[in-house]
Amino acid sequence: MTLDLAAPAAPGTVHPAYGPPLAASAEPAERFDVALLDLDGVVYRGDSAVPHAAEAIEAAGRRGMRSAYVTNNALRTPEAVAARLVGFGIPARADEVITSAQAAAHVLGEWLPAGAAVLVLGGEGLRAAVTAEGLRPVASADDEPSAVVQGFDPELTYARLAEGALAVRAGARWVASNADLTVPTERGIAPGNGSLVAMIRAATGAEPLVAGKPEPAMHAESVRRSRADRPIIVGDRLDTDIEAGTRSGTPTLLVLTGVTGGSELLAAGPVHRPTLLAADLRGLSYQHPAAERRADGSARCGAWTCHVDTEGTLHWRQASGEPDAGGGAGSGGGPADDGLDALRAACQAAWAAADDGRPARRLADDRPSSCADLTV
């Protein structure tokens, strides 16, 4: 597959560089120069490293692939993020970390003159990014800020939000680092920056420019800071990581170590379909098998062929003499017990049927063990 990444796609469209999603590929570590890695759910989960992540990043580096660490979290500075990664056994540097705070501050730096006052509704990461862009952080609408920039901060108070609303009502430009409505915590799912953005939106009727994933500003910042020529976006979320790739015309690798599972992937619309699929970051260093659509609407990957029948049931058929994909090495040199060929074939068949207006409504009872937990 030849990639032409020159022209980004408009939001909601699939870039022509993709060809069929989940297409065959040489080792990503040899094909792409930089992996733009999401963090939570890809490199670590909470306070623990994702299994195999550190070794996989090191192995990709030996093949010539550089890593950049891209996060929508604007709270921490790049130095703090890098220190956390080092604690997980990953020798990351601060200049390899790209945050939504940096993307938001860079947008402001292109709009405003040096030294302009910016009201910061966020934590240290956002204040540091604004300062690094040559702008002046302030805390009150009385300082007549030219802009308001808002990022996640668990210590954000009503009084500070009120200052932001007053400044926006007075005509200040408004930029949000990201619009994620929720954030995972040790106690469960809590309100994220998008929920706090909604308070100012409701109070002012204004709409912020959002800088974080999947918006173009974040991808542009990632490419600029990493100096990538042939990047691949690696993530665990369809609505941020994968959509960012679709909208920018950048190939994507979905890993199943975070929030997205097989059922969500099976139901994905065009903007949320990854180019490649792997169980974890070891997928950076093995050749990926083709998942091919056929003229009759069926799809095949490895030993598995799938189709959606006229009643909307998704079926699997295994080539005779092949082991169940739930065990053994995955095709394309993947890790043992990869078990993803049956899912790759199922996705291609389900996506083709959905695009033809006849979506899968049920799954056949007789299906591979690796797809036993799938639902429609």
C-alpha positions in Angstrom: 0.0 0.0 0.0 1.4 3.4 -1.0 0.8 6.2 1.4 0.4 9.8 0.3 0.1 11.9 3.4 0.3 15.3 1.7 -3.4 16.3 1.9 -5.2 15.9 5.2 -8.8 14.8 5.2 -11.7 17.0 6.3 -13.3 16.0 9.6 -15.7 13.1 9.3 -14.0 11.7 6.2 -11.6 8.9 5.5 -8.3 10.0 4.0 -7.5 8.3 0.6 -4.1 7.3 1.9 -5.7 4.6 3.9 -6.8 2.1 1.3 -8.7 -0.7 3.1 -8.3 -0.4 6.9 -6.4 -3.2 8.6 -4.4 -3.7 5.5 -1.2 -5.7 5.2 2.0 -4.0 6.3 5.6 -4.5 6.8 6.9 -4.0 10.3 5.7 -0.6 11.4 9.0 0.0 13.1 10.7 -0.2 9.7 8.0 1.5 7.7 7.4 4.6 9.8 10.0 6.9 11.4 8.1 8.0 14.5 5.4 6.3 16.7 3.1 9.0 18.1 2.2 7.0 21.3 -0.8 7.7 23.4 0.0 7.1 27.1 -2.8 5.9 29.4 -4.0 2.6 28.1 -1.1 2.2 25.7 2.1 2.7 27.7 0.7 2.6 31.2 -2.6 2.1 33.0 -3.0 4.2 36.1 0.1 3.5 38.2 1.3 0.4 36.3 3.1 -0.1 33.1 1.2 -2.0 30.3 2.8 -5.4 30.0 5.5 -5.6 27.2 5.3 -1.8 26.6 8.9 -0.9 27.7 10.4 -3.8 25.8 8.3 -3.2 22.7 9.3 0.5 22.6 13.0 -0.5 23.0 12.7 -3.1 20.3 11.1 -0.7 17.9 13.9 1.8 18.6 16.5 -0.8 17.6 14.8 -1.0 14.2 15.1 2.8 13.8 11.7 4.0 15.0 11.7 6.9 17.3 8.9 7.4 19.9 7.0 10.5 20.9 4.6 10.4 23.8 1.4 12.3 23.1 -1.2 13.1 25.8 -4.4 15.0 26.0 -3.7 15.7 29.7 -2.6 19.3 30.2 -2.0 19.0 33.9 1.6 17.8 33.9 4.7 19.4 32.4 6.6 17.4 29.8 9.4 17.0 32.4 6.9 15.4 34.9 5.5 13.1 32.2 9.0 12.0 31.2 9.9 11.3 34.8 6.8 9.1 35.1 7.7 7.2 32.0 11.3 6.6 33.3 9.7 5.2 36.4 8.0 2.6 34.2 11.3 1.6 32.6 11.0 3.8 29.5 14.0 6.1 29.0 11.9 9.1 27.8 13.1 12.7 27.6 11.0 15.8 28.1 11.5 16.8 24.5 9.9 13.5 23.4 6.6 14.4 25.3 3.9 16.4 23.5 0.9 17.6 25.6 -2.4 19.3 24.8 -1.2 22.2 26.9 1.7 22.7 24.4 -0.7 22.5 21.5 -3.1 25.0 23.0 -0.3 27.4 23.9 1.1 27.2 20.4 -2.2 28.2 18.9 -2.3 31.2 21.2 1.3 32.0 20.3 0.3 32.2 16.7 -2.6 34.5 17.5 -1.2 36.9 20.0 1.8 39.2 20.3 4.7 38.3 22.7 3.9 39.2 26.3 0.1 39.2 25.8 -1.9 38.4 28.9 -3.5 34.9 29.0 -5.9 33.9 31.7 -4.9 30.3 32.6 -7.6 27.9 33.9 -5.4 24.9 34.5 -2.4 23.5 36.3 1.3 23.8 36.1 1.6 22.1 32.7 -0.6 24.7 31.1 1.0 27.7 32.9 4.5 26.4 31.8 3.4 25.9 28.2 1.9 29.5 28.0 5.1 30.9 29.4 7.3 28.9 27.0 5.3 30.5 24.1 6.4 34.0 25.3 2.9 34.8 26.7 2.1 36.1 30.2 -0.1 33.9 32.5 -2.6 35.9 34.6 -5.4 34.8 37.0 -8.0 37.5 36.8 -10.4 39.0 34.2 -9.4 42.4 35.7 -6.0 41.9 34.0 -7.8 42.3 30.7 -6.4 39.1 29.1 -6.4 38.7 25.4 -7.3 35.0 25.7 -8.5 32.4 28.1 -6.9 28.9 28.0 -8.5 26.0 29.9 -7.1 22.6 30.7 -7.9 19.9 33.3 -7.0 20.8 36.9 -8.6 18.9 39.8 -8.1 22.0 42.0 -10.0 24.3 39.7 -12.5 26.3 41.7 -15.8 28.1 41.0 -14.0 31.4 41.5 -11.4 30.7 38.9 -14.1 29.4 36.4 -16.0 32.6 37.0 -12.9 34.7 36.1 -12.7 32.7 32.9 -16.3 33.3 32.0 -16.0 37.0 32.8 -13.0 37.3 30.5 -14.7 35.4 27.6 -17.8 37.6 28.0 -15.5 40.6 27.7 -14.2 39.4 24.4 -11.2 37.3 25.2 -10.4 34.4 22.8 -11.0 31.0 24.3 -8.9 27.9 23.8 -9.5 24.5 25.5 -6.6 22.0 25.7 -9.1 19.1 25.2 -12.8 18.3 25.4 -12.8 14.9 27.1 -15.9 14.9 29.2 -14.5 12.3 31.7 -11.2 11.3 33.3 -10.4 8.0 34.9 -9.4 8.1 38.6 -8.6 5.6 41.3 -12.2 5.9 42.5 -13.9 5.7 39.1 -14.8 8.0 36.2 -14.8 11.7 37.2 -15.7 14.9 35.2 -12.9 15.8 32.8 -11.9 19.1 31.1 -14.9 18.9 28.7 -17.3 19.0 31.6 -15.7 22.1 33.0 -15.6 23.7 29.5 -19.3 23.1 29.4 -19.8 25.4 32.4 -18.2 28.4 30.7 -20.0 27.5 27.5 -23.3 27.6 29.3 -22.5 30.8 31.0 -21.2 32.7 28.0 -22.8 31.1 24.9 -19.2 31.1 23.4 -17.5 28.1 21.9 -13.8 27.4 22.4 -11.2 26.3 19.9 -10.2 22.8 21.1 -6.5 21.9 20.6 -6.2 18.3 21.8 -6.9 15.0 20.1 -8.5 14.4 17.7 -8.3 18.1 16.6 -5.7 19.1 13.9 -3.8 21.4 16.3 -2.6 18.5 18.4 -1.5 16.4 15.5 0.4 19.3 13.9 2.1 20.0 17.3 3.1 16.3 17.6 4.6 16.2 14.1 6.3 19.5 14.6 7.9 18.6 17.9 8.9 15.1 16.9 10.1 16.1 13.4 8.3 13.1 12.0 8.3 12.5 8.2 6.4 9.2 8.2 4.5 9.0 11.6 2.0 6.4 12.8 -0.5 7.2 15.5 -0.7 4.5 18.2 -3.6 4.5 20.6 -6.3 2.7 22.4 -9.3 5.0 21.8 -11.3 5.2 18.6 -12.7 8.7 19.2 -9.3 10.4 19.9 -6.3 8.5 18.6 -7.9 6.7 15.6 -10.1 9.7 14.6 -7.0 11.9 14.7 -5.3 9.7 12.2 -8.4 9.6 9.9 -8.7 13.3 10.0 -5.1 14.0 9.3 -4.4 11.2 6.8 -2.0 9.5 9.2 -1.9 5.7 9.5 -3.0 4.3 12.9 -2.3 1.3 15.0 -5.0 0.3 17.6 -3.8 -1.7 20.6 -6.3 -3.6 22.7 -4.7 -2.7 26.1 -7.0 0.2 26.9 -10.6 1.2 26.5 -11.4 -0.2 23.1 -12.3 -3.9 22.8 -13.4 -6.1 19.9 -17.1 -5.2 20.1 -16.4 -1.5 19.9 -14.1 -2.1 17.0 -16.6 -4.2 15.2 -19.1 -1.4 15.3 -16.7 1.3 14.3 -17.8 3.8 11.6 -15.4 4.9 8.9 -13.7 7.7 10.9 -12.9 5.3 13.7 -11.4 2.4 11.8 -7.7 1.8 12.4 -5.2 1.0 9.7 -3.6 -1.8 11.8 -4.6 -3.8 14.9 -2.4 -5.4 17.5 -2.9 -6.9 21.0 -0.2 -4.5 22.4 2.8 -2.5 21.5 4.7 -5.5 20.3 2.7 -4.9 17.1 5.2 -2.2 16.3 7.8 -4.9 15.4 6.0 -7.6 13.4 4.5 -7.8 10.0 0.8 -7.3 10.0 -1.4 -9.7 8.0 -3.8 -8.5 5.3 -7.5 -8.5 6.0 -8.9 -8.5 2.5 -12.4 -7.7 1.3 -13.8 -9.8 -1.5 -16.2 -8.9 -4.3 -18.9 -11.1 -2.7 -18.8 -9.0 0.5 -16.9 -11.5 2.5 -13.5 -10.9 4.1 -10.5 -13.1 4.8 -7.5 -12.8 7.2 -5.2 -15.7 7.7 -7.2 -18.9 8.2 -10.5 -17.1 8.7 -13.2 -16.0 6.3 -16.2 -13.9 7.4 -19.4 -12.7 5.8 -22.7 -11.1 6.9 -25.7 -13.1 5.5 -29.0 -11.6 4.2 -30.5 -11.8 7.7 -27.7 -9.7 9.2 -25.8 -12.6 10.9 -22.0 -12.4 10.9 -20.5 -15.8 10.3 -16.9 -17.2 10.6 -15.5 -20.0 8.4 -12.1 -21.5 9.1 -9.8 -23.0 6.5 -9.5 -26.8 7.0 -6.5 -28.0 8.8 -5.9 -24.7 10.5 -5.8 -24.3 14.4 -8.3 -22.2 16.2 -7.0 -18.6 16.2 -7.5 -18.5 19.9 -4.1 -20.1 20.3 -0.8 -20.3 18.5 1.2 -17.6 16.8 -0.7 -15.0 14.8 -0.1 -14.8 11.1 2.4 -12.2 10.0 4.9 -13.1 12.7 2.8 -11.7 15.6 3.3 -12.8 19.2 2.0 -16.2 20.4 -1.7 -16.3 21.2 -2.3 -13.1 19.2 -5.6 -14.5 18.1 -6.6 -11.4 16.1 -6.9 -12.8 12.5 -10.5 -13.8 13.2 -11.3 -10.4 14.6 -9.6 -8.7 11.6 -11.7 -10.7 9.2 -14.9 -10.0 11.2 -14.2 -6.3 11.2 -13.7 -6.1 7.5 -16.9 -8.1 6.8 -19.0 -6.1 9.3 -17.6 -2.8 8.0 -18.3 -3.7 4.4 -21.8 -4.7 5.3 -22.5 -1.6 7.3 -21.2 0.6 4.4 -23.6 -1.2 2.1 -26.5 -0.4 4.4 -27.0 -3.9 5.8 -25.2 -3.8 9.2 -24.6 -7.0 11.2 -27.4 -7.5 13.8 -26.3 -10.7 15.4 -23.3 -13.0 15.6 -23.3 -16.7 14.7 -23.1 -19.0 17.8 -20.4 -21.0 16.1 -17.4 -18.7 16.2 -13.7 -18.8 17.2 -12.8 -18.7 20.8 -11.0 -15.4 20.3 -14.3 -13.8 19.3 -16.4 -15.5 22.0 -16.9 -12.3 23.9 -17.9 -10.2 20.9 -21.4 -8.5 21.0 -23.3 -6.5 18.4 
